[in-house]
Amino acid sequence: MYLKNLKESIYQLIVETSTNLPKDVRRAIKKAKALESAGTRSAMSLATITQNISMADEEVSPICQDTGLPTFKIKTPIQTNQLEIKAAIYEAMELATKNGKLRPNSVDSLTGENSGNNLGAGTPVIKFEQWEKDYIELALILKGGGCENKNIQYSLPCELEGLGRAGRDLDGIRKCIMHSVYQAQGQGCSAGFIGVGIGGDRSAGYDLAKEQLFRSVDDTNSIAELAELEAYILENANKLGIGTMGFGGETTLLGCKIGVMNRIPASFFVSVAYNCWAFRRLAVKVNANSGEIAEWKYQDGEKIDFSKEQGQNPSADKEDVITLQAPIREEDIRKLKVGDVVQINGMIYTGRDAIHKYLNTNDAPIDLNGQIIYHCGPVMLKDKDGKWHVKAAGPTTSIREEPYQGDIMKRFGIRAVIGKGGMGQKTLEALKDHGGVYLNAIGGAAQYYADCIKSVEGVDLMQFGIPEAMWHLKVEGFKAVVTMDSHGNSLHKDVEQSSLEKLTQFKDTVFK
């Protein structure tokens, strides 16, 4: 009975972590929403985010389609069999994946083959620690690839863009943390949270940084200097003007937690673990004898029910929204400019890393002339009749496709690309030459966009696995913002430049 209960407890932890945002995170998002100026793109993004949270609550479906690399941190009494816990985790992971609560994310690094059940060498990450208490603590964080790719590690002393030299002291640490927020821009689905690890070696520093993400958003650091630094970073990072999704705005950072450990004299690392607004981490206290959940963590205080909040509709006024019917003509694309809000009706086709690499040297499986590519790896479930259904379908970070995107658009006649975080100069030039646009969807809003998908019309290249296949999706009212247009304009480039200018204002500040 213990093992059966333990597996069920772990399964509940996985489902709740994937679908139900913790109370402390909800409160931080509500606060950010209240600070944003009405009518801005950032305000629209936060409205979409809160609507998405409510939809995930209602559907018990993933908040974000990228359920990341699950990391379990487990504390056990001395006599507890850790092998049994690990086996129960594997079974619960497989069941959660089968039931559409997790996206199959475990890929062989050499062959690219997706295991299909989230199990494989190194996945999930499971870390054990023994303690003197008589119960088991199971903590889980689902950290998506977009924010994981914005993790950064500094070796002091170093030179930082906009901030100059960072030395081996608290002020140098301050500069590193400020720079870490700047470099993330909107690619990690800002507004976000950061965990910081000071000291250790390279691997221990990152572990310490990620450990800080298990702290409550509302807590206060027990080390006075670090408590002061956390408050400083939270206040001043929000002066950079990066804003939600990197659209510019009042809120760029929702939380900062810092830990410290000893180091060797030759090394001084500052490691930063960036986490998106979809801060999915929970923990449970489990009875070591029965395997049942006795208590949930991060459940203190008020739980914000965003479905009862006013102003939930993220749409702009009808006259401010431009409707695009796919396939799209070049002349319609040329009329669009940065800042326009569009809604798409018709077909869109998903394409991530594997698809872009494939299309670079192979013919497309369908005619893509005038069509739209969506940087998305959806969560999909097949019903008993063999029909596919979309369970979650938000955008992935687009910059990974920069080496291919411009060439592929011109080669196949693609007119629009949907993703998040923007793309680089090569793509921007291709948009201008070819007549294309980049549309920024709201990162993490997997339920909001899944609701816009009315049917799955087909799929190609399934050999790459569910997240990387090319899904044919019929959509209605799929909203996004033009952030790179066919006239050489890029909102991402503008925000990066303006935030760099603001970052330089903190160069000569001294933090002791």
Residue pairs with C-beta under 8 A, 6 or more apart in sequence:
1 290
1 291
2 289
2 290
2 291
3 84
3 88
3 291
4 291
5 290
5 291
5 292
6 84
6 85
6 88
6 286
6 291
7 88
7 91
7 92
7 291
8 92
8 291
9 138
9 284
9 286
9 291
9 292
9 293
10 88
10 89
10 92
10 138
11 92
11 95
11 96
12 284
12 293
13 92
13 138
13 140
13 282
13 283
13 284
13 293
14 70
14 92
14 93
14 96
14 101
14 102
14 140
15 60
15 96
15 101
16 282
16 296
17 140
17 141
17 142
17 280
17 281
17 282
18 62
18 63
18 67
18 96
18 101
18 102
18 142
18 280
19 56
19 57
19 59
19 60
19 61
19 62
19 63
19 101
20 56
20 57
20 60
20 63
20 282
21 29
21 53
21 56
21 63
21 278
21 279
21 280
22 279
22 280
22 281
22 282
22 298
22 299
23 298
23 299
23 300
23 301
23 302
23 303
23 304
24 216
24 217
24 218
24 298
24 300
24 301
25 193
25 217
25 254
25 277
25 279
26 53
26 303
26 304
26 306
27 217
27 218
27 301
27 302
27 304
28 193
28 217
28 254
28 255
29 46
29 49
29 50
29 53
29 191
29 254
29 277
29 304
30 50
30 304
30 306
30 309
32 46
32 191
32 244
32 250
32 251
32 254
33 43
33 46
33 47
33 50
35 250
35 251
36 42
36 43
36 46
36 244
36 249
36 250
36 251
37 43
37 249
37 250
40 247
40 248
40 249
41 245
41 247
41 248
41 249
41 339
41 341
41 481
42 243
42 244
42 245
42 247
42 248
42 249
42 250
42 251
43 249
44 314
44 315
44 316
44 341
44 481
45 244
45 245
45 247
45 314
45 442
46 244
46 251
47 311
47 312
47 313
47 314
48 314
48 442
48 445
48 448
48 479
49 244
49 277
49 442
49 444
49 445
50 306
50 309
50 312
51 306
51 312
51 313
51 314
51 445
51 448
52 63
52 394
52 442
52 444
52 445
52 446
52 447
52 448
53 63
53 306
54 305
54 306
54 307
54 312
55 61
55 447
55 448
55 451
56 62
56 63
56 446
56 447
57 305
57 307
58 307
59 447
61 100
61 101
61 379
61 391
61 392
61 446
61 447
61 450
62 100
62 101
62 102
62 103
62 379
62 391
62 392
62 446
62 447
63 278
63 280
63 392
63 444
63 446
63 447
64 144
64 189
64 276
64 278
64 280
64 392
64 394
64 443
64 444
64 445
64 446
65 103
65 376
65 377
65 378
65 379
65 391
65 392
65 393
65 394
65 446
65 450
66 103
66 105
66 144
66 145
66 146
66 377
66 394
66 396
67 101
67 102
67 103
67 105
67 142
67 144
67 280
67 379
68 105
68 142
68 143
68 144
68 145
68 148
68 280
69 105
69 123
69 124
69 125
69 143
69 145
69 148
70 93
70 102
70 118
70 123
70 124
70 125
70 140
70 141
70 142
71 124
71 125
71 127
71 140
71 141
71 143
71 210
72 89
72 124
72 125
72 126
72 127
72 138
72 139
72 140
73 127
73 129
73 139
73 140
73 141
73 211
73 214
74 82
74 85
74 126
74 127
74 128
74 129
74 136
74 137
74 138
74 139
75 128
75 129
75 130
75 131
75 133
75 136
75 137
76 82
76 85
76 128
76 129
76 130
76 131
76 136
76 288
77 130
77 131
77 132
77 133
77 134
77 135
77 136
77 288
78 130
78 132
80 136
80 288
82 128
85 128
85 136
86 126
89 124
89 126
90 119
93 102
93 117
93 118
93 119
93 124
94 117
94 118
94 119
96 102
96 118
97 103
97 104
97 116
97 117
97 118
98 117
99 381
100 379
100 380
100 381
100 391
100 392
102 118
102 142
102 379
103 377
103 378
103 379
103 392
103 466
103 467
104 114
104 115
104 116
104 117
104 118
104 465
104 466
104 467
105 114
105 118
105 123
105 467
106 114
106 115
106 117
106 118
106 119
106 120
106 123
107 113
107 114
107 115
107 120
107 465
108 114
108 115
108 120
112 354
112 464
113 465
114 464
114 465
114 466
114 467
114 468
115 123
116 465
116 466
118 124
134 288
135 285
135 286
135 287
135 288
135 294
136 285
136 286
136 287
136 288
137 283
137 284
137 285
137 286
137 297
138 283
138 284
138 286
139 214
139 281
139 282
139 283
139 297
140 281
140 282
140 283
141 210
141 213
141 214
141 280
141 281
142 280
142 281
143 210
143 213
143 273
143 275
143 280
144 189
144 276
144 278
144 444
145 396
145 397
146 187
146 188
146 189
146 276
146 396
146 397
146 420
146 421
146 443
147 184
147 188
147 189
147 192
147 274
147 275
147 276
148 274
149 187
149 188
149 397
149 400
150 183
150 184
150 187
150 188
150 274
151 206
151 209
151 271
151 272
151 273
151 274
152 180
152 183
152 271
152 272
152 274
153 202
153 205
153 206
153 269
153 270
153 271
153 272
154 160
154 166
154 176
154 179
154 180
154 269
154 270
154 271
154 272
155 267
155 268
155 269
156 166
156 167
156 168
156 172
156 173
156 176
156 268
156 269
156 270
157 165
157 166
157 167
157 168
157 172
157 268
158 165
158 166
158 176
159 165
159 166
160 166
160 175
160 176
160 179
161 179
161 182
161 500
161 503
162 179
162 182
162 500
162 503
162 504
162 507
163 175
163 178
163 179
163 503
163 504
163 506
163 507
164 175
164 507
165 172
166 172
166 173
166 175
166 176
166 179
168 268
170 225
170 229
170 511
170 512
171 509
171 510
171 511
171 512
172 270
173 196
173 198
173 229
173 270
174 229
174 232
174 233
174 509
174 511
175 506
175 507
176 270
176 272
177 194
177 196
177 229
177 233
177 237
177 256
177 258
177 270
177 272
178 233
178 236
178 237
178 503
178 506
179 503
180 194
180 196
180 272
180 274
181 194
181 233
181 237
181 240
181 242
181 252
181 253
182 240
182 242
182 499
182 500
182 503
184 190
184 192
184 242
184 274
185 242
185 246
185 421
185 422
185 492
185 495
185 496
185 499
186 242
186 243
186 244
186 245
186 246
186 247
186 420
186 421
186 422
186 440
186 443
186 492
186 495
187 246
187 397
187 399
187 420
187 421
187 422
188 274
188 275
188 276
188 397
188 421
189 245
189 276
189 277
189 278
189 420
189 443
189 444
190 242
190 243
190 244
190 245
190 246
190 252
190 253
190 276
190 277
191 243
191 244
191 251
191 252
191 253
191 254
191 277
192 252
192 253
192 254
192 274
192 275
192 276
192 277
192 279
193 213
193 217
193 253
193 254
193 255
193 256
193 257
193 274
193 275
193 277
193 279
194 233
194 253
194 255
194 256
194 257
194 272
194 273
194 274
194 275
195 209
195 210
195 211
195 212
195 213
195 215
195 257
195 258
195 259
195 272
195 273
195 275
196 209
196 212
196 256
196 257
196 258
196 259
196 270
196 271
196 272
196 273
197 204
197 205
197 206
197 207
197 208
197 209
197 210
197 211
197 212
197 258
197 259
197 260
197 261
197 269
197 270
197 271
197 272
197 273
198 205
198 208
198 258
198 259
198 260
198 261
198 269
198 270
198 271
199 205
199 208
199 260
199 261
199 262
199 263
199 268
199 269
200 207
200 208
200 261
200 262
200 263
200 269
200 271
201 263
201 264
201 267
201 269
202 269
202 271
204 261
205 261
205 269
205 270
205 271
206 271
206 273
208 259
208 260
208 261
208 271
209 259
209 271
209 272
209 273
210 273
211 259
212 257
212 258
212 259
212 273
213 257
213 273
213 275
213 279
213 281
214 281
214 283
215 257
216 298
216 300
217 254
217 255
217 279
218 300
218 301
219 257
220 227
221 227
221 230
221 257
221 258
223 260
226 258
226 259
226 260
229 258
229 511
230 256
230 257
230 258
232 511
233 253
233 256
234 253
234 255
234 256
236 506
237 252
237 253
237 256
238 250
238 251
238 252
238 253
239 502
239 505
240 252
240 499
240 502
240 503
241 248
241 249
241 252
241 495
241 498
241 499
241 502
242 248
242 249
242 252
242 495
242 499
243 249
243 250
243 251
243 252
243 495
244 251
244 252
244 277
245 420
245 421
245 440
245 442
245 443
246 421
246 422
246 491
246 492
246 495
247 440
247 481
247 483
247 491
247 495
248 491
248 495
248 498
254 277
254 279
255 279
263 269
276 443
276 444
277 444
278 444
281 298
282 296
282 297
282 298
283 296
283 297
283 298
284 293
284 294
284 295
284 296
284 297
285 293
285 294
285 295
285 296
285 297
286 292
286 293
286 294
287 293
287 294
306 312
314 442
314 448
314 479
315 321
315 479
316 341
320 341
321 341
321 342
321 343
321 479
322 336
322 340
322 341
322 342
322 343
323 342
323 343
323 344
323 345
324 332
324 342
324 343
324 344
324 345
324 346
324 416
325 344
325 345
325 346
326 344
326 345
326 346
326 347
326 348
326 370
326 371
326 372
327 346
327 347
327 369
327 370
327 371
327 415
328 370
328 371
328 372
328 415
328 416
329 370
329 415
330 415
330 435
333 415
333 416
333 435
333 436
333 437
333 486
334 435
334 486
334 487
336 342
336 437
336 482
336 485
336 486
337 482
337 485
337 487
337 489
338 482
338 483
338 484
338 485
338 489
338 490
338 491
339 481
339 482
339 491
340 481
340 482
341 479
341 480
341 481
341 482
342 439
342 479
342 480
342 481
342 482
343 477
343 478
343 479
344 372
344 416
344 418
344 439
344 475
344 477
344 478
344 479
344 480
345 475
345 476
345 477
345 478
346 474
346 475
347 371
347 372
347 457
347 472
347 473
347 474
347 475
348 371
348 372
348 373
348 374
348 418
348 473
348 475
348 478
349 366
349 368
349 371
349 372
349 373
349 374
349 470
349 471
349 472
349 473
350 373
350 374
350 375
350 376
350 377
350 378
350 469
350 470
350 471
350 473
351 359
351 373
351 374
351 375
351 401
351 470
352 375
352 376
352 377
352 396
352 400
352 401
352 467
352 468
353 400
353 401
353 468
354 461
354 464
354 465
354 468
355 461
355 464
355 468
355 469
355 470
356 401
356 404
356 405
356 408
357 404
358 461
358 464
359 404
359 408
359 411
359 412
360 404
360 407
360 408
364 412
365 460
365 461
365 470
366 460
366 470
366 472
368 412
368 413
368 414
369 412
369 413
369 414
370 413
370 414
370 415
371 413
371 414
371 415
372 414
372 415
372 416
372 417
372 418
373 408
373 414
373 416
373 417
373 418
374 395
374 417
374 418
374 419
374 473
375 395
375 396
375 397
375 398
375 401
375 417
375 418
375 419
375 420
376 393
376 394
376 395
376 396
376 418
376 419
376 449
376 471
377 396
377 466
377 467
377 468
378 390
378 391
378 392
378 393
378 450
378 466
378 467
378 471
379 390
379 391
379 392
379 393
379 446
379 466
380 388
380 389
380 390
380 391
380 456
380 466
380 471
381 388
381 389
381 391
382 388
382 389
383 389
387 456
388 456
388 459
388 471
389 456
390 450
390 453
390 456
390 471
390 473
391 450
392 446
392 447
392 450
393 446
393 449
393 450
393 453
393 473
394 420
394 441
394 442
394 443
394 444
394 445
394 446
394 448
394 449
395 418
395 419
395 420
395 440
395 441
395 442
395 443
395 449
396 419
396 420
397 419
397 420
397 421
397 443
398 405
398 417
398 419
398 420
398 421
398 422
398 423
398 438
399 421
399 422
399 423
399 424
401 419
401 423
402 423
402 424
402 426
402 427
403 426
405 417
405 423
405 426
405 427
405 430
406 426
406 427
406 429
406 430
406 431
406 434
407 430
408 414
409 415
409 417
409 427
409 430
409 431
409 434
409 436
410 430
410 433
410 434
414 436
415 435
415 436
415 437
416 436
416 437
416 438
416 439
417 423
417 427
417 436
417 437
417 438
417 439
418 439
418 440
418 441
418 478
418 480
419 438
419 439
419 440
419 441
420 440
420 441
420 442
420 443
421 440
421 443
421 492
422 438
422 440
422 483
422 484
422 490
422 491
422 492
422 493
423 438
423 484
423 492
427 438
427 484
428 484
428 488
428 490
428 493
429 488
430 436
431 437
431 438
431 484
431 485
431 486
432 486
432 487
432 488
434 486
435 486
436 486
437 482
437 484
437 485
437 486
438 482
438 483
438 484
438 485
439 480
439 481
439 482
439 483
440 480
440 481
440 482
440 483
440 491
441 449
441 478
441 479
441 480
442 448
442 449
442 480
449 478
452 475
452 476
452 477
452 478
452 479
453 473
453 474
453 475
453 478
454 474
454 475
454 476
455 473
455 474
456 471
456 472
456 473
456 474
457 472
457 473
457 474
458 471
458 472
459 469
459 470
459 471
459 472
460 469
460 470
460 472
461 468
461 469
461 470
462 469
481 491
483 490
483 491
483 492
484 490
484 491
484 492
